[in-house]
């Protein structure tokens, strides 16, 4: 009910004032006793919601960044594992990145196979490294003393 509505009905100003006064009292009595507290709490909740929405916007990209970081950590752990297994198997560090597998057992199996292919063996000498018995200088010296 509005003042304009009552004026259109042709009521006098004093009557309209009394009606509005009574109407205001009825509205105030219908209002809960803790209305001001509820209103204050409602404002606090609206403020909290606003802050939380802002925080959600700030943290939206962190889930993707976290997944990316987890992937990098896994990659580094796998590389570290390959290097450790390569050292244990006697494989040169340069070949450690060639090891395949996702688990430690798979990588160890591949390292064993690779180490058998890359085993460090002494190359065979190209010529005899033992001194020739006839060329022994001490033997010549002794034979010279004996008069032979």
N, CA, C and O of each residue as an XYZ file, in Angstrom:
592
protein
N       0.851     -1.162      0.000
C       0.000      0.000      0.000
C       0.908      1.240      0.000
O       1.853      1.346      0.782
N       0.590      2.159     -0.894
C       1.392      3.373     -0.996
C       0.518      4.584     -0.759
O      -0.708      4.507     -0.840
N       1.155      5.703     -0.467
C       0.450      6.966     -0.230
C      -0.315      7.400     -1.479
O      -1.428      7.916     -1.380
N       0.288      7.190     -2.667
C      -0.355      7.575     -3.922
C      -1.657      6.805     -4.136
O      -2.655      7.355     -4.603
N      -1.622      5.518     -3.781
C      -2.813      4.687     -3.917
C      -3.958      5.245     -3.074
O      -5.100      5.325     -3.527
N      -3.627      5.633     -1.831
C      -4.661      6.165     -0.940
C      -5.157      7.525     -1.415
O      -6.341      7.833     -1.275
N      -4.271      8.337     -1.974
C      -4.687      9.655     -2.489
C      -5.627      9.495     -3.665
O      -6.567     10.275     -3.812
N      -5.392      8.496     -4.509
C      -6.273      8.251     -5.663
C      -7.666      7.820     -5.213
O      -8.647      8.019     -5.928
N      -7.742      7.236     -4.037
C      -9.046      6.827     -3.517
C      -9.834      8.020     -2.977
O     -11.018      7.911     -2.659
N      -9.156      9.148     -2.884
C      -9.830     10.365     -2.455
C      -9.837     10.573     -0.951
O     -10.686     11.302     -0.437
N      -8.959      9.983     -0.272
C      -8.899     10.143      1.175
C      -8.158     11.423      1.521
O      -7.309     11.893      0.764
N      -8.490     11.966      2.656
C      -7.842     13.192      3.100
C      -6.444     12.881      3.618
O      -6.124     11.746      3.972
N      -5.626     13.921      3.651
C      -4.230     13.777      4.039
C      -4.103     13.252      5.468
O      -3.268     12.385      5.721
N      -4.886     13.739      6.384
C      -4.795     13.298      7.772
C      -5.150     11.823      7.907
O      -4.516     11.088      8.664
N      -6.155     11.405      7.177
C      -6.575     10.007      7.213
C      -5.464      9.126      6.620
O      -5.159      8.053      7.141
N      -4.869      9.607      5.522
C      -3.775      8.859      4.890
C      -2.606      8.729      5.859
O      -1.997      7.663      5.954
N      -2.281      9.825      6.594
C      -1.185      9.781      7.562
C      -1.462      8.748      8.652
O      -0.568      7.992      9.032
N      -2.685      8.714      9.153
C      -3.031      7.756     10.195
C      -2.947      6.311      9.660
O      -2.443      5.410     10.331
N      -3.451      6.126      8.444
C      -3.401      4.778      7.844
C      -1.941      4.343      7.677
O      -1.589      3.204      7.986
N      -1.101      5.247      7.189
C       0.315      4.926      6.969
C       1.016      4.640      8.299
O       1.877      3.765      8.386
N       0.631      5.395      9.331
C       1.229      5.185     10.648
C       0.883      3.798     11.165
O       1.760      3.093     11.665
N      -0.362      3.397     11.057
C      -0.804      2.081     11.509
C      -0.170      0.974     10.657
O       0.222     -0.082     11.154
N      -0.088      1.260      9.374
C       0.534      0.286      8.473
C       2.019      0.074      8.851
O       2.512     -1.053      8.824
N       2.715      1.156      9.200
C       4.111      1.083      9.625
C       4.253      0.261     10.900
O       5.183     -0.534     11.034
N       3.321      0.458     11.842
C       3.353     -0.315     13.078
C       3.158     -1.799     12.785
O       3.818     -2.645     13.388
N       2.259     -2.112     11.867
C       1.992     -3.513     11.517
C       3.231     -4.146     10.883
O       3.571     -5.297     11.158
N       3.884     -3.378     10.044
C       5.105     -3.892      9.402
C       6.186     -4.110     10.460
O       6.865     -5.137     10.447
N       6.351     -3.151     11.377
C       7.362     -3.277     12.423
C       7.069     -4.456     13.342
O       7.998     -5.123     13.797
N       5.803     -4.726     13.625
C       5.479     -5.849     14.499
C       5.679     -7.188     13.773
O       5.963     -8.206     14.404
N       5.530     -7.177     12.464
C       5.745     -8.407     11.695
C       7.238     -8.709     11.515
O       7.624     -9.851     11.261
N       8.060     -7.686     11.647
C       9.504     -7.858     11.499
C      10.025     -8.635     12.701
O       9.639     -8.352     13.836
N      10.914     -9.630     12.459
C      11.438    -10.406     13.596
C      12.210     -9.509     14.568
O      12.710     -8.449     14.193
N      12.294     -9.948     15.796
C      12.950     -9.142     16.818
C      14.452     -9.023     16.562
O      15.062     -8.002     16.881
N      15.033    -10.047     15.996
C      16.470    -10.000     15.734
C      16.772     -9.596     14.286
O      17.786    -10.008     13.724
N      15.904     -8.804     13.698
C      16.040     -8.376     12.307
C      17.379     -7.673     12.065
O      18.059     -7.955     11.079
N      17.753     -6.766     12.956
C      19.008     -6.025     12.765
C      20.221     -6.964     12.819
O      21.171     -6.805     12.053
N      20.176     -7.935     13.725
C      21.267     -8.903     13.807
C      21.341     -9.746     12.534
O      22.422    -10.002     12.002
N      20.172    -10.171     12.058
C      20.127    -10.974     10.827
C      20.645    -10.148      9.649
O      21.393    -10.650      8.810
N      20.242     -8.893      9.596
C      20.691     -8.021      8.515
C      22.213     -7.837      8.564
O      22.877     -7.869      7.528
N      22.756     -7.647      9.755
C      24.204     -7.481      9.916
C      24.946     -8.759      9.523
O      25.973     -8.708      8.846
N      24.412     -9.907      9.957
C      25.034    -11.179      9.603
C      24.966    -11.428      8.098
O      25.898    -11.967      7.503
N      23.860    -11.032      7.501
C      23.706    -11.163      6.055
C      24.772    -10.343      5.320
O      25.339    -10.814      4.334
N      25.042     -9.153      5.779
C      26.076     -8.310      5.161
C      27.460     -8.953      5.305
O      28.267     -8.931      4.375
N      27.720     -9.528      6.491
C      28.999    -10.207      6.698
C      29.143    -11.396      5.743
O      30.203    -11.610      5.155
N      28.058    -12.165      5.600
C      28.099    -13.317      4.701
C      28.300    -12.888      3.249
O      29.041    -13.534      2.507
N      27.653    -11.816      2.848
C      27.848    -11.305      1.485
C      29.297    -10.891      1.278
O      29.871    -11.134      0.216
N      29.882    -10.274      2.279
C      31.285     -9.864      2.195
C      32.196    -11.090      2.098
O      33.140    -11.105      1.308
N      31.913    -12.103      2.894
C      32.704    -13.329      2.871
C      32.598    -14.016      1.514
O      33.598    -14.485      0.971
N      31.394    -14.074      0.971
C      31.191    -14.676     -0.350
C      32.010    -13.930     -1.399
O      32.642    -14.546     -2.257
N      31.994    -12.630     -1.327
C      32.762    -11.817     -2.277
C      34.255    -12.122     -2.168
O      34.936    -12.271     -3.182
N      34.759    -12.212     -0.943
C      36.177    -12.527     -0.737
C      36.507    -13.918     -1.268
O      37.545    -14.114     -1.900
N      35.627    -14.880     -1.012
C      35.863    -16.242     -1.480
C      35.834    -16.322     -3.006
O      36.640    -17.034     -3.605
N      34.919    -15.603     -3.631
C      34.873    -15.586     -5.096
C      36.159    -15.004     -5.665
O      36.665    -15.485     -6.680
N      36.687    -13.976     -5.020
C      37.956    -13.384     -5.452
C      39.088    -14.398     -5.299
O      39.939    -14.525     -6.179
N      39.091    -15.113     -4.185
C      40.135    -16.116     -3.952
C      40.047    -17.248     -4.975
O      41.071    -17.736     -5.453
N      38.840    -17.659     -5.306
C      38.656    -18.715     -6.299
C      39.214    -18.264     -7.649
O      39.871    -19.048     -8.334
N      38.969    -17.050     -8.029
C      39.491    -16.513     -9.291
C      41.016    -16.518     -9.283
O      41.644    -16.830    -10.295
N      41.611    -16.172     -8.143
C      43.070    -16.133     -8.049
C      43.670    -17.529     -8.171
O      44.737    -17.689     -8.763
N      43.006    -18.541     -7.621
C      43.560    -19.884     -7.566
C      43.116    -20.794     -8.710
O      43.458    -21.977     -8.710
N      42.370    -20.282     -9.677
C      41.882    -21.127    -10.770
C      43.022    -21.782    -11.540
O      42.943    -22.971    -11.849
N      44.068    -21.047    -11.856
C      45.160    -21.580    -12.651
C      46.106    -22.476    -11.890
O      46.935    -23.144    -12.509
N      46.019    -22.518    -10.576
C      46.964    -23.294     -9.774
C      46.809    -24.798     -9.975
O      47.786    -25.532     -9.835
N      45.627    -25.268    -10.293
C      45.432    -26.700    -10.489
C      46.247    -27.179    -11.686
O      46.903    -28.219    -11.623
N      46.202    -26.413    -12.780
C      46.995    -26.775    -13.959
C      48.486    -26.668    -13.666
O      49.264    -27.522    -14.089
N      48.885    -25.633    -12.950
C      50.293    -25.464    -12.608
C      50.772    -26.600    -11.709
O      51.894    -27.085    -11.860
N      49.937    -27.017    -10.793
C      50.292    -28.123     -9.896
C      50.470    -29.421    -10.683
O      51.400    -30.183    -10.419
N      49.592    -29.674    -11.636
C      49.718    -30.883    -12.464
C      51.010    -30.830    -13.272
O      51.694    -31.842    -13.424
N      51.341    -29.660    -13.783
C      52.581    -29.495    -14.554
C      53.801    -29.751    -13.671
O      54.739    -30.431    -14.087
N      53.788    -29.213    -12.465
C      54.911    -29.414    -11.534
C      55.024    -30.886    -11.144
O      56.134    -31.410    -11.047
N      53.900    -31.557    -10.921
C      53.930    -32.985    -10.590
C      54.556    -33.784    -11.729
O      55.328    -34.715    -11.496
N      54.219    -33.414    -12.956
C      54.787    -34.088    -14.123
C      56.296    -33.880    -14.181
O      57.041    -34.819    -14.461
N      56.750    -32.664    -13.919
C      58.192    -32.383    -13.925
C      58.915    -33.165    -12.825
O      60.005    -33.691    -13.048
N      58.316    -33.237    -11.660
C      58.927    -33.971    -10.545
C      59.068    -35.445    -10.916
O      60.106    -36.058    -10.668
N      58.023    -36.007    -11.508
C      58.074    -37.412    -11.907
C      59.175    -37.619    -12.950
O      59.914    -38.602    -12.897
N      59.275    -36.699    -13.881
C      60.305    -36.797    -14.922
C      61.705    -36.748    -14.313
O      62.574    -37.526    -14.705
N      61.932    -35.845    -13.361
C      63.241    -35.739    -12.712
C      63.553    -36.978    -11.871
O      64.691    -37.447    -11.846
N      62.551    -37.498    -11.192
C      62.760    -38.708    -10.395
C      63.140    -39.883    -11.283
O      64.011    -40.678    -10.929
N      62.486    -39.996    -12.441
C      62.796    -41.069    -13.375
C      64.209    -40.914    -13.929
O      64.935    -41.899    -14.062
N      64.599    -39.690    -14.251
C      65.950    -39.435    -14.756
C      66.990    -39.774    -13.688
O      68.019    -40.376    -13.993
N      66.726    -39.395    -12.458
C      67.635    -39.699    -11.351
C      67.767    -41.217    -11.168
O      68.864    -41.731    -10.949
N      66.646    -41.917    -11.261
C      66.650    -43.368    -11.131
C      67.487    -44.001    -12.246
O      68.260    -44.924    -11.991
N      67.339    -43.515    -13.461
C      68.117    -44.040    -14.586
C      69.608    -43.822    -14.366
O      70.405    -44.724    -14.626
N      69.997    -42.645    -13.892
C      71.411    -42.372    -13.633
C      71.957    -43.292    -12.543
O      73.066    -43.813    -12.663
N      71.186    -43.488    -11.491
C      71.628    -44.347    -10.386
C      71.808    -45.786    -10.860
O      72.801    -46.438    -10.537
N      70.840    -46.268    -11.625
C      70.923    -47.650    -12.119
C      72.079    -47.786    -13.109
O      72.763    -48.809    -13.116
N      72.304    -46.786    -13.933
C      73.409    -46.826    -14.892
C      74.737    -46.929    -14.163
O      75.609    -47.699    -14.566
N      74.901    -46.162    -13.094
C      76.142    -46.208    -12.321
C      76.307    -47.586    -11.685
O      77.399    -48.153    -11.702
N      75.238    -48.119    -11.131
C      75.295    -49.440    -10.491
C      75.643    -50.531    -11.503
O      76.341    -51.489    -11.172
N      75.150    -50.382    -12.743
C      75.370    -51.404    -13.765
C      76.684    -51.204    -14.508
O      77.052    -52.029    -15.344
N      77.388    -50.130    -14.218
C      78.655    -49.878    -14.885
C      78.490    -49.313    -16.286
O      79.385    -49.443    -17.121
N      77.357    -48.691    -16.544
C      77.089    -48.074    -17.849
C      77.560    -46.629    -17.793
O      77.330    -45.948    -16.793
N      78.213    -46.146    -18.844
C      78.625    -44.742    -18.842
C      77.421    -43.812    -18.672
O      76.340    -44.087    -19.193
N      77.611    -42.728    -17.951
C      76.533    -41.767    -17.666
C      75.911    -41.245    -18.958
O      74.712    -40.968    -19.008
N      76.723    -41.113    -19.996
C      76.211    -40.593    -21.265
C      75.109    -41.482    -21.841
O      74.245    -41.007    -22.577
N      75.141    -42.759    -21.508
C      74.147    -43.697    -22.030
C      72.964    -43.903    -21.086
O      72.032    -44.636    -21.418
N      72.990    -43.276    -19.933
C      71.912    -43.467    -18.947
C      70.570    -43.016    -19.497
O      69.545    -43.619    -19.179
N      70.552    -41.977    -20.308
C      69.277    -41.485    -20.840
C      68.683    -42.458    -21.852
O      67.508    -42.341    -22.202
N      69.477    -43.415    -22.327
C      68.991    -44.407    -23.298
C      68.241    -45.553    -22.621
O      67.582    -46.346    -23.294
N      68.336    -45.641    -21.323
C      67.620    -46.701    -20.606
C      66.120    -46.474    -20.727
O      65.653    -45.336    -20.676
N      65.368    -47.556    -20.887
C      63.916    -47.436    -21.034
C      63.219    -48.145    -19.890
O      63.784    -49.010    -19.221
N      61.974    -47.750    -19.689
C      61.152    -48.361    -18.651
C      60.565    -47.285    -17.754
O      61.077    -46.169    -17.670
N      59.479    -47.650    -17.086
C      58.806    -46.717    -16.179
C      59.024    -47.091    -14.715
O      58.939    -46.236    -13.832
N      59.303    -48.357    -14.462
C      59.519    -48.793    -13.086
C      60.989    -49.139    -12.896
O      61.733    -49.290    -13.866
N      61.392    -49.262    -11.659
C      62.782    -49.567    -11.355
C      63.180    -50.931    -11.917
O      64.290    -51.098    -12.421
N      62.276    -51.898    -11.829
C      62.577    -53.235    -12.334
C      62.793    -53.208    -13.842
O      63.732    -53.828    -14.342
N      61.933    -52.497    -14.576
C      62.061    -52.418    -16.032
C      63.379    -51.751    -16.425
O      64.056    -52.193    -17.354
N      63.729    -50.699    -15.719
C      64.965    -49.979    -16.037
C      66.177    -50.849    -15.715
O      67.146    -50.859    -16.474
N      66.137    -51.581    -14.596
C      67.254    -52.469    -14.244
C      67.434    -53.551    -15.297
O      68.561    -53.881    -15.666
N      66.339    -54.100    -15.776
C      66.402    -55.139    -16.802
C      67.054    -54.578    -18.069
O      67.914    -55.224    -18.668
N      66.645    -53.390    -18.465
C      67.230    -52.763    -19.647
C      68.703    -52.434    -19.414
O      69.516    -52.551    -20.330
N      69.048    -52.028    -18.207
C      70.442    -51.702    -17.884
C      71.320    -52.941    -17.966
O      72.454    -52.871    -18.439
N      70.799    -54.079    -17.507
C      71.575    -55.318    -17.593
C      71.866    -55.669    -19.045
O      72.981    -56.060    -19.390
N      70.847    -55.525    -19.892
C      71.034    -55.829    -21.299
C      72.048    -54.871    -21.930
O      72.934    -55.291    -22.675
N      71.907    -53.589    -21.623
C      72.811    -52.592    -22.197
C      74.227    -52.773    -21.669
O      75.190    -52.608    -22.418
N      74.367    -53.108    -20.397
C      75.720    -53.272    -19.844
C      76.422    -54.466    -20.463
O      77.647    -54.459    -20.585
N      75.674    -55.498    -20.860
C      76.312    -56.640    -21.517
C      76.824    -56.248    -22.902
O      77.801    -56.811    -23.396
N      76.156    -55.282    -23.517
C      76.610    -54.823    -24.834
C      77.748    -53.822    -24.735
O      78.602    -53.744    -25.618
N      77.750    -53.072    -23.668
C      78.723    -51.989    -23.525
C      79.822    -52.370    -22.551
O      80.628    -51.516    -22.180
N      79.880    -53.606    -22.131
C      80.855    -54.010    -21.124
C      82.242    -53.512    -21.515
O      82.664    -53.650    -22.663
N      82.928    -52.944    -20.565
C      84.259    -52.389    -20.828
C      85.272    -53.533    -20.793
O      85.580    -54.086    -19.737
N      85.763    -53.859    -21.944
C      86.751    -54.930    -22.052
C      88.064    -54.304    -22.484
O      88.087    -53.302    -23.198
N      89.149    -54.906    -22.044
C      90.471    -54.430    -22.449
C      90.677    -54.829    -23.912
O      90.461    -55.986    -24.271
N      91.084    -53.902    -24.739
C      91.330    -54.271    -26.132
C      92.547    -55.193    -26.223
O      93.473    -55.098    -25.418
N      92.530    -56.060    -27.186
C      93.650    -56.969    -27.396
C      94.839    -56.156    -27.904
O      94.668    -55.289    -28.762
N      96.042    -56.421    -27.389
C      97.191    -55.660    -27.856
C      97.493    -56.004    -29.313
O      97.258    -57.126    -29.762
N      98.008    -55.034    -30.030
C      98.312    -55.244    -31.435
C      99.595    -56.038    -31.628
O      99.734    -56.757    -32.617
N     100.513    -55.920    -30.715
C     101.738    -56.715    -30.814
C     102.081    -57.232    -29.430
O     101.537    -56.775    -28.425
N     102.976    -58.175    -29.396
C     103.371    -58.796    -28.153
C     104.059    -57.753    -27.277
O     104.995    -57.084    -27.714
N     103.598    -57.622    -26.061
C     104.181    -56.628    -25.165
C     105.269    -57.210    -24.281
O     105.937    -56.478    -23.551
N     105.451    -58.513    -24.343
C     106.515    -59.159    -23.568
C     107.835    -58.909    -24.272
O     107.914    -58.954    -25.500
N     108.854    -58.650    -23.497
C     110.158    -58.438    -24.151
C     110.657    -59.734    -24.803
O     110.445    -60.829    -24.282
N     111.307    -59.588    -25.925
C     111.865    -60.734    -26.636
C     113.048    -61.266    -25.833
O     113.894    -60.496    -25.377
N     113.102    -62.560    -25.666
C     114.136    -63.156    -24.832
C     115.523    -62.958    -25.449
O     116.520    -62.887    -24.732
N     115.580    -62.873    -26.736
C     116.872    -62.703    -27.396
C     117.351    -61.264    -27.322
O     118.551    -61.005    -27.407
N     116.431    -60.330    -27.165
C     116.806    -58.920    -27.140
C     117.074    -58.406    -25.734
O     117.218    -57.199    -25.543
N     117.142    -59.264    -24.773
C     117.336    -58.841    -23.395
C     118.736    -58.253    -23.235
O     119.706    -58.977    -23.457
N     118.895    -56.995    -22.865
C     120.208    -56.370    -22.764
C     121.066    -56.998    -21.664
O     122.289    -57.045    -21.797
N     120.466    -57.469    -20.608
C     121.260    -58.100    -19.538
C     121.862    -59.430    -20.007
O     122.980    -59.800    -19.649
N     121.083    -60.117    -20.809
C     121.571    -61.386    -21.344
C     122.783    -61.138    -22.234
O     123.760    -61.885    -22.189
N     122.711    -60.079    -23.047
C     123.835    -59.735    -23.906
C     125.049    -59.351    -23.083
O     126.172    -59.715    -23.431
N     124.844    -58.633    -22.016
C     125.935    -58.195    -21.164
C     126.621    -59.393    -20.515
O     127.848    -59.477    -20.470
N     125.798    -60.324    -20.009
C     126.356    -61.529    -19.389
C     127.085    -62.392    -20.398
O     128.140    -62.953    -20.101
N     126.532    -62.496    -21.571
C     127.202    -63.312    -22.579
C     128.532    -62.688    -23.000
O     129.468    -63.399    -23.366
N     128.610    -61.391    -22.948
C     129.862    -60.697    -23.274
C     130.903    -60.956    -22.213
O     132.091    -61.002    -22.533
N     130.520    -61.126    -20.982
C     131.460    -61.369    -19.887
C     131.970    -62.804    -19.919
O     133.124    -63.059    -19.575
N     131.145    -63.717    -20.317
C     131.509    -65.123    -20.363
C     132.414    -65.381    -21.556
O     133.132    -66.381    -21.587
N     132.388    -64.534    -22.485
C     133.195    -64.720    -23.658
C     132.480    -65.486    -24.734
O     133.126    -66.042    -25.622
N     131.279    -65.530    -24.690
C     130.559    -66.276    -25.709
C     130.405    -65.517    -26.945
O     129.816    -66.014    -27.905
